[in-house]
Amino acid sequence: YPKDTFLPKKIINRYPAHTLTLLVAGSQGQLGSAMDRMVGGEIEGIKIKPGDKVVFSSDFIPGNETPIYSMIDDIYRQGADVAYSDIRSDIHVSGHGAQGDLSKLMEMVKPRYLVPIGGNYRHMVAYKKLAEKNGFKPEQILIKDAGEVIEFNESGLVPTKEKVEVGQVMVDALGVGDVGNVVLRDRKILSKEGMVVAILPLDQNTLQLDGEPEIVSRGFVYIRENLELLEETKRGVAKIINETHGGRVNLRLVRQNVQDYLEKFFFTKTGRRPMVLVVIIEV
């Protein structure tokens, strides 16, 4: 490249703004990306100003539209003009190498084996065909599905049918892989339906109510605006506990009966299925 084509960020303010082009990562609206921080005014020495031109040189990945449009709106608010795929059809630049680039890489590296790993299976087959056109033998090109093992030693490729287990792993804060389907299901219910906690003070000898049940709602209904529903819930819980009697009565049976009742009651009254937790306090 000609001298001074690329400049250190710390000296760009020495040059007139109209002579500079900044290459900034984050065209998909990623939170915390360089573009996101620049639009938010968080990069020292670089500010978007009226008269600037911002070009999103890639198509939107489906699912990213909302953060991208929000970012574009913020850029317009700062007085700059924006070019993006919705209004220009000729600005998309792929981030992937074309066939010529891949052929050049094969020529420069001259590998003994090629292992295509990018894209779907059909893309790897296309890569294999390209490699064969560049003089590679079919046995030099190894196409594997996820989990299939490729083993080498000093002599070259070692035949093996070994497989390893692969799949999606849930990363949750500091935990990796410790969140199972049950936990994810519970979180889904909580996010959509909310939660109700029934706190029951029970006589430890008779397992009958020794006080009024307390009903706590989070994300289900606002109690102060649904006092009638709250009172009806309390009456229903008291009735279920009074009807639960006999020689085999225990805390587990009382808890299960109350939970079953509340789940059916709330669905009948609201059409929703909140997560119901029953807490028993023995007095």
N, C-alpha and C positions, 0 to 999 in steps of 0.2 A: 504494500500500500504506500501511497505517497506520504512523505513526512507530514506530521501534524494531522493526518486523517483521523486518528483516534487520540483523544486528549484525556488526561487525568481529570476526574471530577473537580478536584480542588482548584483547577485553574480556568474552568470554563467561563467564569464571570469576567475574565479579561477580554473575552471575545464578544462582538455584537450578537445579540440573541438571534437575529435573522440568518446568521451564518452557521448556526448549530443545529444538529439533529441528535436527539437523545433516544437511545434504544433501551426501552424499559420493559421489564418482565411484568406479567400480571394481566394480560389481555382478556382473561376469563373472569375477571373480577374477584380473584382470590383474596380473601382477607389476609392482611399482613404482607402482601406482595409489594414490590417496589412501586408499581402503579398505584395501588391502594394507598400507600404511605405518601406518595407524591401528591395525589389528589387531596389527601387530608392535610397537606402542608407539613408533613413530619420529616422531610428530607432537607437537611440544612443546605442552604445555598441554591436550592431549586424550587421555584414557585411557578405555578401556572398563572399566566397573565393574559389580559385581553389582547387579542391578535395572534395568540399561539394557535398552532394547528396540531391536533392529536389524532393519530391514525391507528385504529385497531386493525392490524394487518392479518387477522385470522377470523375465520367463521366462528360463530358461537357454538360451543359444545352444548347439545341439548341438556337442559336442566340448570344451565348457568345464566339463563336470560335475566332473571331478576337482579342478581348482584351486578351484572354488566350494565343493564339499563340504569340502575341506581348510580353507578360510577359515571356513566355518560352524562346523566342529569347534573351531577356535581361539577363535572368539567364545564358544562355550559353555564352553570351558575357563576363560574369564575371568569367568564367572558371569552373563553377559547372556543374555537370551532372544532367539530369532531367529524371524522370520516369513519364509517363502519359498514358492515356488510348489509344492513337493512337498506341503506341509501346508496351504496356503491357495490357493484357486483364484480369489480375487477381488482380488489385489493387483497384477497386472501393469499397468503404465502404459507406453504406447508412447512412444518417443522421437521419433516422426514426427508431423508435423502432419496433422490430419484434413481432410476436404474443406472444412469451414468455414474452417479456418485458411488453407488454400491459396487459397480464394476471396478472403478478406480481404487476403492478400498481393497478389494480382493487382489488387484495387481500389486499394490504397495506392500501388503502384509504377507502375501503368499503363504497362507496357512496350510497345514497338512489336512485339517478337517474343518468343515464349516457346520455350525449348529445354529440354524435359524431359530430365534426365540420371540421375535416381535409379531404382533398381530394375531389373527386367527389361523387355523390350520391351512386355509386356502392361501393365505399370504406367505406362509412358509413354503408351500409347494411352488408358488410363483418365484420365490427366492431361489429354490433349488433349480428350477428351469433356467434362471438367469445364470447361476453358477456353472451349470453344464455348458451353456453357450460360451462361457469364459474359460473352458478347458478342464473343469473339475470332473472327476469321475463320480458316478452315482454313489459308490461306496464311501466317498469322502464327505458326502453331505448327509448329516444325521438329523432326521426329523423325528421328534419325540413328542408324545402327549405329556401333559402335566403329571408328574410323579414317576415317570419312567427314568431309570438311572442310566447315565453314560459313564463308563469307567475306562480309564487309560492307565497304562504302565509304561516302562521305558521303551517297550517294543511298539507301542501304539494302542489301538482300540482293543478292549477286552470284552468279548461277548458276555452279556448278562441279561437276565430277565427280572432283575430286582426292581422293586417299586417302593416308593416312600409315600406315606399318607400326606396329601395336600388338601387345602381347602381354605375357606375364609376363617379368620381368627378375629374375634371381637376384642378390641383394645379399649378398655374403660378406665380412664385415669391411670393409676399405677398398676392396675390388673391387666394381664394379658391372657386371654383364653379362659378366664375364670367366670365368664358370664354366659350361662347356658340359655336354652330356649325358654325355660320356665321364667327366668328373670326377665328376658326380653318380652315375653307375653304379658307379664305383670306390668311392665313399664308402658306397654302399648295401651293396656286397659286404663292405667292411671292417666295417660296423656289424653285419652279420648273421653273417658267416662267419669273420671274422678274417683274419690275414695270416701267411704263412710266408716267411722269407727263407733261401735256401740260399746259403752263402758257400763258393765253390770255389777252393782254391789250385791253379792249373794251371801246369805247366811251359810256358813261353812257346814252346818249340821243338816239343815233342811234343803239347801240349795234353792231357796226361794228368795225373791227380792227383799233386800233390807234397805230400802231407799229407792229413789227414782232413777231409772236408767238415764245415762247421759249420751246424747247423740252428737257426734262431731263430723261435720262435712268439710271436705277440702276438694275443690274443683268439681263438685257435684251440684249442689244448690246453695244459695246464700240463705243461711238459716233465718236471719232477721226478716227476710221477705217471704219466708215459707213456714211461718210459725204453726199454721194449721197442719201442714204435712209433718212437722216435727212432733206435735202432740199426738197425731194419729200413729206415728211410728212408735212412740213410747207406749201407747196403749196396746198396740199389737204385740210388742215385745213382752210386756207384762203378761198378756194373755197366754202367749206361747210358753212362757216359763211356768205359769200356774198349771198349764195343761200337761207339762212334762213331769210325770211322777211315776212311782212304781219302784219295785225292788232293784231294778238295774240302772236307776238314774245316777249319772255321774257328771262331772264337769264337761267332759268331752261331748256327751250327748246333748247337754244344755247348749253348749257353744254351737254345735252343728245344727240343732233345731232353730236357734235364733238366726244363724247365718242363712240357712235355707229360706226362712220366712222373709228376711229383709231383702234378699236378692229377688224373690218373686214379687214382693210388695213394691219395691222401687221400680221394677220393670213395668208392673201394672199401672202404677201412678204416673210414671214419667217417660216410659219407653226407653229408658237407659239402664245400663248394667254397671253401676259403679263397683269398684272393689270393696268388699265388705270385710271388715276386721272386727271380731268380737273379743273384747278384753274383759275378763272376769276378775273381780276383786273380792276375795273372801273376807268376810267380816264376822 
